[in-house]
Amino acid sequence: MIKDINLISLQKSDDIKEALQRTKETGMRIMLIVDEGKVLIGVVTSGDIGRAILSGKKLSTPLSEVMNTNLIIAHEGTPATELLGVMLGKSIYEIPIVDCSGRVVDISFLSELKAIPLSSPDITNKEVDIINQVLSTPYLSIGSKIKEFEEKIANYLGVKYAVSVNSGTSALHLCIRSLDIKDGDEVITTPFSFVASANCMLFERAKPVFVDIDKDTLCLDVNKIEEKITAKTKAILPVHIFGHPCQMDKVMAIAQKYKLSVIEDACEALGTEYQGKKVGSFGDCGVFGFYPNKQITTGEGGMVVTNNEKLAKLYRSLRNQGRDEGDSWLSYTRLGYNYRMPELSASLGVAQIGRIDEILEKRQKVADFYNKRLSHIGGVKVPYTADEVKMSWFVYVIRLDEREFSQEQRDSIIQELKGRGIDCRDYFPPIHLEPFYVQMLGCRKGSFPITERVSMLTIALPFYNNLTEDEVNYIGDNLEDILRSY
């Protein structure tokens, strides 16, 4: 940001044209109006100028007719924490700093004081204490916290078995291996997801067969599954995207009809319920991820859950280099992997799952803040939640109206938000258009039109447990201001 006050200082006799030229040269959205003694008497923003022109003002109109004299300022020496509080409370992102005589000496930007991150884990003393307990023991791997975490997850979900691993991706891979899905087999899944939900099939040389998504839930469109089933189809892998569940009653009915396995990718949906039942517990197996942006975190880590004892034993063997329960220390029954979760990660998980109700309540509160602030903004669609769903929020993803915005404009809006200290992302690019999928499977643009239209216009806004209403309002105000310029 520019800090030369002279470059953004004008006098009230200067005109709109001069202000526009200065904003273009400096990249600033605010001009300071000062008198001959450099005392601040007003400000004019790019928004003020735009409104003035729309109301019929000419470029030759003096700034005295459009400047704002209801000033929000700070004095030299004001603590950064106080400046931050004022900016968030007033939904502004810069404050002129004046001396005791009212002369401008500096300008403070919100983006310099605090950038609002896309996500942030919620770690308390409970997590720190339990990690310190583990550090005081000789067991940093294959210890008691692994078993405790697994039991707590299984009890929470209402399943018989939970097997911890080092990532959600590893969990997905073990599901594919355990169900004997191999070279040439097909698995039906969604092209709108994190890429691991399709990559896990490629690990075993199986083929992901994509089905387009529902335009509201953004999950696999269950009405399009049957048309993709062939003699090679072995399983369905629905993804509970962003925490919203797929229609699992219909998925299970199709699977039963065609004798297919079901692998639930619930990595983004711990705690989500569909028709009163927690996701991950419907299929032959389900997987969860505990990356730092998830509902609970173990730093890195994942979990496979099932009600099938044979599958659970196989997961435990495969995650540990292929060693079965009865094998000696360096004996191995089958080819396996080093997919074990570290004891420190499991201890963090124990503390986090103990707070799961509190965590989900916090995330719902933040989602409510967003719904309240954004629901009236034209051109923005807030996330959809079906009636039979109890939502566990992973991220908060809005969609821009395709009739008003292009993908290029969406990308520019994301950059403008980042420039104002608001981190955000496009969630998710279509899997089938990733270069190696195009090359490997022959996928082409236009194959899954709903996925492609949605992907072009999504923006994942900052979302985490302790995001405040003031911060959400700041995000909403800036989003609205940016969209108005388009």
C-alpha positions in Angstrom: 0.0 0.0 0.0 1.2 3.5 -0.8 2.3 5.5 2.3 3.2 8.9 0.7 0.4 11.1 2.1 1.1 13.8 -0.4 0.1 11.5 -3.3 -3.3 10.8 -1.8 -4.0 14.4 -0.5 -6.2 16.8 -2.4 -7.9 20.1 -1.7 -11.7 20.6 -1.7 -11.3 22.8 -4.8 -9.9 19.9 -6.8 -12.4 18.1 -9.0 -13.6 14.6 -9.5 -11.4 14.1 -12.5 -8.3 14.8 -10.5 -9.5 12.4 -7.8 -10.1 9.7 -10.4 -6.6 10.2 -11.8 -5.0 10.0 -8.4 -6.8 6.7 -7.5 -5.7 5.3 -10.8 -2.1 6.3 -10.3 -1.8 5.2 -6.7 -4.2 2.2 -6.6 -5.9 3.7 -3.6 -9.6 3.8 -3.1 -9.5 6.8 -0.7 -8.3 10.4 -1.2 -7.7 12.7 1.8 -9.1 16.2 1.5 -6.9 18.7 3.4 -6.7 22.5 3.8 -3.7 24.7 3.1 -2.2 23.7 6.5 -2.6 20.0 5.8 -5.4 19.6 8.3 -7.8 16.8 7.4 -11.2 18.2 6.5 -12.8 15.2 4.6 -12.3 12.1 2.6 -13.6 10.9 -0.8 -13.6 7.2 -1.8 -14.0 5.6 -5.2 -17.5 4.6 -4.0 -18.3 8.2 -3.3 -17.1 9.2 -6.8 -19.1 6.4 -8.5 -22.3 7.4 -6.7 -21.7 11.1 -7.6 -21.3 10.3 -11.3 -24.4 8.1 -11.3 -26.3 10.9 -9.7 -25.4 13.2 -12.6 -22.3 15.0 -11.2 -19.7 16.0 -13.8 -16.0 15.3 -13.8 -15.4 19.0 -13.2 -17.5 19.0 -10.0 -15.3 20.1 -7.1 -14.6 17.6 -4.3 -16.3 19.9 -1.8 -19.6 18.7 -3.2 -18.9 15.0 -2.9 -16.5 14.6 0.0 -17.5 13.0 3.3 -16.9 15.2 6.4 -18.2 12.6 8.9 -14.6 11.4 9.5 -13.4 8.3 11.3 -9.8 9.1 12.3 -7.2 8.0 14.9 -4.5 9.9 16.6 -0.8 9.3 16.7 0.1 6.5 19.1 -3.2 4.7 19.0 -2.5 1.0 19.6 -2.8 -1.4 16.7 -5.4 -3.5 18.6 -7.6 -0.4 19.0 -7.3 0.5 15.3 -8.2 -3.0 14.4 -11.3 -2.9 16.6 -12.5 0.3 15.1 -12.0 -0.9 11.5 -13.8 -4.2 12.1 -16.6 -2.5 14.1 -17.1 0.2 11.4 -16.5 -2.1 8.5 -13.7 0.1 7.0 -10.3 -0.9 5.9 -8.2 2.3 6.3 -8.0 5.0 8.9 -6.2 8.3 8.5 -3.8 9.0 11.4 -3.6 12.7 12.6 -1.4 14.6 15.0 -2.7 16.8 17.8 -3.4 19.6 15.3 -5.4 17.5 13.0 -2.7 17.2 10.3 -2.5 13.9 8.5 0.8 12.1 9.4 0.0 8.5 8.3 -2.7 6.1 7.2 -3.4 2.6 8.6 -4.7 -0.3 6.6 -6.6 -3.2 7.9 -4.7 -5.6 5.7 -1.5 -4.5 7.5 -3.0 -5.0 10.9 -4.6 -8.3 10.4 -5.3 -10.6 7.4 -8.4 -12.7 7.9 -7.2 -16.3 7.1 -9.2 -18.8 5.1 -9.1 -21.2 8.1 -7.7 -21.4 11.6 -7.7 -24.4 13.9 -9.3 -24.0 17.4 -6.6 -25.2 19.8 -7.2 -24.8 23.6 -5.3 -25.7 26.8 -7.0 -29.1 26.6 -5.2 -30.0 23.5 -1.9 -28.6 24.8 -2.2 -30.5 28.1 -2.9 -33.9 26.5 0.0 -33.5 24.0 2.3 -32.7 26.9 1.1 -35.8 28.6 2.1 -37.9 25.6 5.5 -36.2 25.3 6.2 -37.3 28.9 5.8 -41.0 27.9 8.1 -43.2 25.8 5.2 -43.8 23.3 5.1 -41.4 20.4 3.8 -44.1 18.0 1.4 -47.1 18.4 0.4 -46.0 21.9 -2.8 -45.8 24.0 -4.1 -42.6 22.5 -4.5 -44.2 19.1 -7.0 -46.8 20.5 -8.7 -44.1 22.6 -9.3 -41.8 19.6 -10.6 -44.7 17.5 -13.0 -45.7 20.2 -14.3 -42.1 20.7 -14.9 -41.7 16.9 -16.7 -45.0 16.6 -18.9 -44.2 19.6 -19.7 -40.8 18.2 -20.7 -42.1 14.8 -22.5 -45.2 16.1 -20.3 -47.7 14.2 -18.5 -50.8 15.5 -15.0 -50.1 14.2 -12.8 -47.1 13.5 -9.2 -47.4 12.3 -6.9 -44.3 12.3 -4.5 -43.5 9.5 -2.2 -40.7 8.5 -4.6 -38.9 6.1 -8.0 -38.9 4.6 -6.4 -39.9 1.3 -4.8 -42.9 2.9 -8.2 -43.8 4.3 -9.7 -43.7 0.8 -6.9 -45.8 -0.6 -7.4 -48.5 2.0 -11.1 -48.7 1.2 -10.4 -49.3 -2.5 -7.8 -52.0 -1.6 -10.0 -53.7 1.0 -12.9 -54.0 -1.4 -10.7 -55.7 -4.0 -11.2 -52.9 -6.5 -8.5 -53.3 -9.1 -7.2 -52.8 -12.6 -10.1 -52.2 -15.0 -12.8 -51.9 -12.4 -15.0 -48.8 -12.2 -16.2 -46.7 -9.3 -18.9 -44.1 -9.7 -18.1 -40.8 -8.1 -18.4 -37.0 -8.4 -16.1 -34.6 -10.4 -16.8 -31.8 -7.9 -14.5 -32.7 -4.9 -11.0 -32.6 -3.6 -9.0 -34.6 -6.1 -8.2 -37.4 -3.6 -11.7 -38.8 -3.9 -11.0 -39.8 -7.5 -7.2 -40.3 -7.2 -7.7 -43.2 -4.7 -9.0 -45.4 -7.6 -6.1 -44.6 -9.8 -3.7 -45.9 -7.1 -5.2 -49.4 -7.9 -5.5 -48.8 -11.6 -9.3 -48.7 -11.4 -11.3 -46.0 -13.2 -13.3 -43.2 -11.7 -16.6 -42.8 -13.6 -18.0 -39.3 -13.0 -21.6 -38.4 -12.5 -22.6 -34.7 -12.6 -23.8 -33.0 -9.4 -27.1 -31.7 -8.1 -27.3 -27.9 -8.6 -28.4 -27.2 -5.0 -26.6 -29.6 -2.8 -23.5 -29.8 -5.1 -23.4 -33.6 -4.2 -23.5 -36.5 -6.6 -26.8 -36.4 -8.5 -28.3 -39.7 -7.4 -30.8 -39.6 -10.3 -27.9 -40.0 -12.8 -26.1 -42.9 -11.1 -27.9 -45.8 -12.8 -27.2 -44.7 -16.3 -23.4 -45.0 -15.6 -23.5 -48.5 -14.2 -21.8 -51.2 -16.3 -20.6 -54.7 -15.8 -17.3 -53.3 -14.6 -18.9 -51.1 -11.9 -17.8 -52.3 -8.4 -18.7 -49.4 -6.1 -20.2 -46.0 -5.6 -18.2 -43.3 -3.8 -20.4 -40.3 -2.8 -18.8 -37.2 -1.3 -20.5 -35.2 1.3 -19.3 -32.0 -0.1 -18.6 -29.0 2.1 -20.4 -30.9 4.9 -23.7 -31.3 3.1 -24.7 -35.0 2.8 -25.5 -36.9 -0.4 -28.9 -38.6 -0.5 -27.7 -41.8 1.1 -31.0 -43.6 1.2 -31.1 -43.5 -2.6 -27.4 -44.3 -3.0 -27.9 -47.4 -0.7 -31.0 -48.5 -2.6 -29.1 -48.4 -5.9 -26.1 -50.2 -4.4 -28.3 -52.9 -3.1 -30.1 -53.3 -6.4 -26.9 -53.7 -8.4 -24.9 -55.4 -5.6 -22.3 -52.6 -5.4 -20.1 -51.5 -2.5 -20.5 -48.0 -1.0 -17.5 -45.9 0.2 -18.6 -42.7 1.9 -16.2 -39.8 1.6 -17.2 -37.9 4.7 -13.8 -36.2 5.1 -15.5 -32.8 5.1 -18.6 -33.8 7.1 -17.8 -35.1 10.6 -21.0 -34.6 12.6 -23.3 -34.2 9.6 -26.6 -36.1 9.8 -28.9 -37.3 7.0 -32.4 -38.3 8.1 -31.2 -38.5 11.7 -28.2 -40.7 11.0 -24.5 -39.6 11.0 -22.8 -39.7 7.6 -20.0 -42.2 7.3 -22.2 -44.9 8.9 -24.3 -45.7 5.9 -22.0 -47.5 3.5 -19.7 -50.5 3.7 -17.1 -48.1 4.9 -16.6 -44.3 5.4 -13.6 -42.0 5.7 -12.9 -38.9 7.6 -10.0 -36.4 7.3 -8.5 -34.3 10.1 -6.5 -31.7 8.2 -6.3 -28.3 10.1 -9.3 -26.8 8.2 -11.6 -29.7 9.1 -14.2 -29.7 11.9 -11.6 -31.4 14.2 -7.9 -31.6 13.5 -5.1 -33.9 14.3 -2.7 -31.8 12.2 -2.6 -34.5 9.5 -4.7 -37.6 9.8 -7.7 -39.6 8.8 -10.0 -42.4 9.9 -11.7 -45.4 8.2 -15.0 -46.5 9.8 -17.1 -49.7 9.2 -19.4 -52.2 10.8 -17.6 -55.0 9.1 -15.1 -56.8 11.4 -13.2 -58.4 8.5 -12.7 -55.0 6.8 -11.6 -53.4 10.0 -8.9 -56.1 10.6 -7.7 -55.7 7.0 -7.4 -51.9 7.5 -5.3 -52.4 10.6 -3.0 -54.7 8.7 -2.7 -52.6 5.6 -1.9 -49.4 7.5 1.0 -51.2 9.3 3.0 -52.6 6.4 0.7 -55.6 6.0 1.3 -57.1 9.5 -1.7 -59.0 10.9 -2.5 -59.1 14.7 -0.9 -62.5 15.1 2.2 -61.7 13.2 5.6 -61.3 14.9 7.3 -57.9 14.9 9.0 -58.3 11.5 6.5 -60.7 9.9 4.0 -59.6 7.3 1.0 -61.4 5.9 0.4 -59.1 2.9 1.7 -56.0 1.1 0.9 -53.0 3.2 1.8 -49.4 3.8 3.1 -47.1 6.5 -0.2 -45.3 6.9 -0.2 -45.2 10.7 -1.3 -42.1 12.6 1.3 -40.8 15.1 0.4 -40.9 18.8 0.8 -37.1 19.1 -1.8 -36.6 16.4 -4.2 -39.1 18.0 -3.9 -37.3 21.4 -4.8 -34.0 19.6 -7.8 -35.9 18.1 -8.9 -37.2 21.6 -9.1 -33.6 22.9 -10.8 -32.3 19.8 -13.5 -35.0 19.6 -14.2 -34.3 23.2 -15.2 -30.8 22.2 -17.1 -31.8 19.1 -20.5 -30.5 20.2 -18.9 -27.1 21.1 -17.0 -27.0 17.9 -20.0 -27.7 15.7 -22.1 -25.1 17.5 -19.4 -22.5 16.9 -19.3 -23.3 13.2 -23.0 -23.1 12.9 -23.0 -19.7 14.6 -20.4 -18.4 12.1 -22.5 -19.8 9.2 -25.5 -18.0 10.7 -23.5 -14.8 10.7 -22.7 -15.2 7.0 -26.3 -16.1 6.1 -27.6 -13.0 7.8 -25.0 -10.7 6.2 -24.9 -12.1 2.7 -28.4 -13.3 2.0 -29.6 -9.9 0.7 -26.6 -9.2 -1.6 -27.6 -9.3 -5.2 -25.7 -11.7 -7.4 -24.7 -14.0 -4.5 -26.1 -17.4 -3.6 -25.5 -18.6 -0.1 -25.0 -22.3 0.6 -28.1 -24.5 0.4 -29.1 -26.9 3.2 -31.8 -29.6 2.6 -34.6 -30.0 5.1 -33.6 -33.6 6.2 -30.1 -32.5 6.9 -28.2 -31.5 10.1 -25.3 -29.6 8.7 -21.7 -29.9 9.9 -20.0 -26.9 8.3 -16.6 -27.5 6.7 -16.3 -24.3 4.6 -18.6 -21.5 3.7 -18.8 -21.4 -0.1 -20.9 -18.8 -2.0 -21.7 -18.8 -5.7 -21.9 -15.8 -7.9 -24.9 -15.5 -10.3 -23.9 -16.9 -13.7 -26.1 -14.4 -15.4 -24.1 -11.5 -14.0 -20.5 -12.8 -13.5 -17.9 -14.6 -15.5 -15.1 -16.9 -14.2 -12.6 -14.1 -15.0 -14.6 -11.7 -12.9 -14.8 -14.2 -10.1 -11.0 -14.6 -10.1 -10.6 -10.8 -10.0 -13.0 -10.6 -7.1 -11.0 -13.1 -5.2 -7.8 -11.1 -5.8 -9.5 -7.9 -4.7 -10.7 -9.6 -1.5 -7.2 -10.8 -0.8 -6.0 -7.3 -1.3 -8.3 -6.1 1.4 -6.9 -8.7 3.9 -9.5 -11.4 3.3 -8.2 -14.7 2.2 -10.4 -16.8 0.0 -10.2 -19.5 -2.7 -12.1 -21.1 -5.6 -13.5 -24.4 -4.3 -13.3 -26.7 -6.2 -11.9 -26.8 -9.8 -13.5 -29.8 -11.7 -11.5 -33.0 -11.2 -12.2 -34.2 -14.8 -10.5 -31.1 -16.2 -7.2 -31.6 -14.3 -4.6 -32.1 -17.0 -3.7 -35.7 -16.1 -7.4 -36.7 -16.1 -7.9 -35.2 -19.5 -4.9 -37.1 -20.7 -5.7 -40.4 -18.9 -9.5 -40.6 -19.3 -10.1 -38.4 -22.3 -12.3 -36.0 -20.2 -13.4 -32.8 -22.0 -14.9 -29.5 -21.1 -18.6 -29.7 -21.3 -18.8 -33.3 -20.1 -20.4 -32.3 -16.7 -22.0 -28.9 -17.3 -23.4 -28.3 -13.8 -20.0 -29.1 -12.1 -18.3 -26.8 -14.6 -20.8 -23.9 -14.1 -20.6 -24.1 -10.3 -16.8 -24.4 -10.3 -16.5 -21.2 -12.3 -18.3 -19.1 -9.8 -17.6 -20.4 -6.3 -15.8 -18.4 -3.6 -14.8 -20.1 -0.3 -14.8 -17.3 2.3 -12.9 -17.3 5.6 -14.5 -19.9 7.9 -13.3 -21.2 11.3 -14.6 -21.6 14.8 -13.6 -18.2 16.3 -14.5 -16.0 13.3 -16.4 -13.0 14.9 -19.5 -11.3 13.7 -17.6 -8.1 13.2 -15.1 -9.9 10.9 -18.0 -11.5 9.0 -19.6 -8.1 8.5 -16.3 -6.7 7.3 -16.0 -9.5 4.8 -19.6 -9.0 3.7 -19.2 -5.2 3.4 -16.1 -5.5 1.2 -17.7 -8.3 -0.9 -20.7 -6.1 -1.5 -18.6 -3.1 -2.3 -16.5 -5.1 -4.8 -19.5 -6.7 -6.5 -21.2 -3.3 -6.9 -18.2 -2.1 -9.0 -18.9 -5.0 -11.4 
